[in-house]
Each structure stands twice: as C-alpha cells, then as structure tokens.
C-alpha cells in the first residue's frame, strides 16, 4: 500500500483561502505513489471537494457525527461527507478529545459509522506529556487504540487508518524521535487483530525536513500534517521528501 500524507487544516482556511491554496498546489507535480488527502474545515469542504473531484488527491473531513440524519444541530453526517466527495474522515483528534469532550466511546461510534458509510476513518491516538513522563505512554496509546476500534472486526480494523500523534508533539515543533514513534506504532499493530494490515500515520510537528526519517520506518506509513500543510509550496515539498525517504 502507498504511504499516505494527510493535510489537517484544522480551523484554518476560508473558502477563498482554500481556493487560492489549490490554485497553487494543484499546479505542482507530485509523486504518483504517495497518496495525499486534504481535510479542510466544513465551510470549505464543498468548494475543495469540487476542485478535487476526479483527481488523484482525496478529500477528508475533520470530524463526523454517527447518525445518518436528524435533529442534531451543528452536526454533519457520514452521507453528507460522501456526497461532498470525502473518502476519509479524521475521528478522535486530540484537540477534539481535549476541547470538545470526545471519548474513546464516541470515537468508536464515529469510526463505526464512517466504515458503515464507505468512509475511511483516520483514528487518532496519542499520549500527553505527563503520561509520557510517568512512563505510561505505551499503555495509554494501546488502551486508546483498543477502545477506539472495539467491535470493528478484523476486516473493519484493516480498513481503518490510525494516526499516532503524541500530544506534546502537536504544534510544538518538538517532533517525536522516529525510532520511538516506530516502536509505539509496532505495539499498536500488535494490540488489535487487523492492524498489521492497516496504515498507521505519524503526526506531530511533521515537516519537509523530518518526514523522510519517519517514512523509512517499517511501521510508519505516512503522516497527518497540521501546520506544515497550510502553505502549498511547503506541503508539496513535504510530500516529495516523504517519497524520497520511503523504504
Ligand atoms: P502539527 O499538527 O503538524 O501542526 O503538529 C498535527 C495534527 O494535529 O494533526
């Protein structure tokens, strides 16, 4: 399977800014053996989806609710995402867990709903700095992984993309050592049946200068990229560097 690089734009980019990004980014030559996805905020998703339709770059959402439709003000359903052109959806990002009350249980419901609707969930896990300092990082990540994937079955698990994002590395410029991340992701693979066949991404201060070190590790299949995905030239450089580093 190809490596996968996902742009997580978070709460950045108006529709107008997203269009300007794509004017530049889509004119660049990218390797055809690295899969790329862009996750815009909901307000830009239709516009970005229209531009990406039929092309090599996939559309992702940053969150989803698990019901198909109904009286859930403010929420967005899996069929709405597939209709907009999404093939991926991020679930359980640490910012959603931290600021919006996501739990392993809600992440699990969202992952199930995504799969049931033909979307590939990108399920995020990761330990805090305090958990790492206490020597609990691996146990925390394995527990989150198991709970988030509970009941998906071997086939469902193999279709998921996991993202290991240590919280202390997100947006801090302090990326996790690649060997260290690889060891954690190796343990994740062993923790749930089916994960040996799934892609696992690293996320946390990934950039063009450090992506190759991750891409060559046996358990790392790409990256979930925040800050370094907001500039079209920089994001294209990151994808090219990932290709060069690929094992
Ligand atoms: P960052 O964010 O690349 O800005 O550290 C990654 C993420 O939160 O997905």
Boltz pocket constraint, residues with backbone or C-beta under 6 A from the ligand:
constraints:
  - pocket:
      binder: B
      contacts: [[A, 8], [A, 165], [A, 169], [A, 170], [A, 171], [A, 172], [A, 203], [A, 204], [A, 205], [A, 206], [A, 224], [A, 225], [A, 226], [A, 227], [A, 228]]
      max_distance: 6.0
